[in-house]
Amino acid sequence: MDLEKGITALEKFFLDVIGQVIPGGILIFGLLHLYNPSILPYYMLNIKISTATWLILLALMYSTGYVVSSLSKVTIYFANLIRKLIKKKQIDENSIADLIIGEEVYKKVIVGFGFDPANRSRAVRDARNAILSGVSFEDNYLIRRFTFIALFNVGIATSLSITLILSFIDYVLANFTNVDFGLFFFDPAIMWGMVVGIIAFCDRYFDFYVRSMRTPFSIARSKVYIEPAVGSSASP
């Protein structure tokens, strides 16, 4: 048990670092490009960077990643708004609650834990937390993995969105007005590539967010309905 706790703590630390450093790094390097592309690493391959500089850079990327994480809610909001405009179903806590409670077997799981399905979002959230407190190490790992992938993808989408917006504003000002901030906007082809990337990463976020919410109920269903049935059929 202590070994499992140690592995879980180490995994959480590793995923937290990776989940913050990469989105934070994308935003930092995007902003550096806008300010002065010549200071980016791919222009400095022949220059040795000290270990202390790398550690400072990693710390800065990690801190920036937390800022990106807090702004991810804005990305999710606008992504859902776009889904609504193109007639696709919005994916948020309420829609997930409706989806889960809409399946009778999951509804029975919620009632079995003593929660009222009438309070949809709260009942699903509380039941999910109750399920997670009792699942196996392997099942918990799977759910954490889905959650990490969802947050990781929306973090990258947020970093790309911020970089794209700033680059597009500078591009418009430089080409259609007399205003020049002296920034180096990305090539339009790269900006279109960012748009495609943002769409792809947001789509991945929604996919794994739904999985992270539904999987605990699937696990609980198998424990309550499937395993007892298999056990009874196997008994003489």
BELRADA-V74110 format. One record per pair of residues at least 6 apart in sequence whose ideal C-beta (glycine too) atoms are under 6 Angstrom apart, sorted by the first residue. I is the first residue (numbers start at 0). J is the second residue. D is the distance in whole Angstrom. If there is no record, write none. Layout:
i=I j=J d=D
i=I j=J d=D
//
This chain:
i=3 j=136 d=5
i=14 j=147 d=5
i=18 j=151 d=5
i=19 j=61 d=5
i=19 j=64 d=3
i=19 j=65 d=6
i=20 j=60 d=5
i=20 j=61 d=5
i=20 j=64 d=6
i=22 j=64 d=5
i=22 j=67 d=5
i=22 j=154 d=3
i=22 j=155 d=5
i=22 j=158 d=5
i=23 j=60 d=4
i=23 j=63 d=4
i=23 j=64 d=3
i=23 j=67 d=6
i=24 j=60 d=4
i=25 j=158 d=4
i=26 j=63 d=6
i=26 j=67 d=6
i=26 j=158 d=4
i=26 j=161 d=6
i=27 j=60 d=6
i=27 j=63 d=6
i=29 j=162 d=3
i=31 j=39 d=6
i=33 j=165 d=6
i=33 j=182 d=5
i=33 j=183 d=6
i=36 j=183 d=5
i=67 j=154 d=5
i=67 j=157 d=5
i=67 j=158 d=5
i=68 j=154 d=6
i=70 j=157 d=5
i=71 j=153 d=5
i=71 j=154 d=6
i=71 j=157 d=5
i=74 j=153 d=6
i=74 j=156 d=5
i=74 j=157 d=4
i=74 j=160 d=6
i=78 j=201 d=4
i=79 j=89 d=4
i=82 j=89 d=5
i=83 j=89 d=6
i=90 j=205 d=5
i=92 j=120 d=5
i=93 j=120 d=6
i=95 j=212 d=5
i=96 j=119 d=4
i=96 j=120 d=5
i=96 j=123 d=4
i=99 j=105 d=5
i=99 j=123 d=5
i=99 j=216 d=6
i=100 j=106 d=5
i=100 j=116 d=5
i=100 j=119 d=6
i=104 j=220 d=5
i=105 j=216 d=5
i=106 j=116 d=5
i=108 j=216 d=6
i=108 j=219 d=5
i=108 j=220 d=6
i=109 j=116 d=5
i=109 j=122 d=5
i=109 j=126 d=4
i=112 j=126 d=5
i=112 j=129 d=5
i=114 j=122 d=4
i=114 j=125 d=5
i=114 j=126 d=5
i=115 j=122 d=6
i=116 j=122 d=5
i=127 j=215 d=5
i=130 j=215 d=4
i=130 j=219 d=5
i=131 j=215 d=6
i=134 j=218 d=6
i=138 j=218 d=5
i=142 j=211 d=6
i=142 j=214 d=5
i=145 j=207 d=5
i=145 j=210 d=5
i=145 j=211 d=4
i=146 j=211 d=4
i=148 j=207 d=4
i=149 j=204 d=5
i=149 j=207 d=4
i=149 j=208 d=4
i=149 j=211 d=6
i=152 j=200 d=5
i=152 j=203 d=4
i=152 j=204 d=4
i=153 j=204 d=4
i=155 j=200 d=5
i=156 j=197 d=5
i=156 j=200 d=4
i=156 j=201 d=5
i=159 j=193 d=5
i=159 j=196 d=5
i=159 j=197 d=5
i=160 j=197 d=6
i=163 j=190 d=6
i=163 j=193 d=4
i=166 j=184 d=4
i=166 j=185 d=5
i=166 j=190 d=6
i=169 j=182 d=4
i=169 j=184 d=4
i=170 j=184 d=4
i=172 j=178 d=4
i=173 j=179 d=6
//
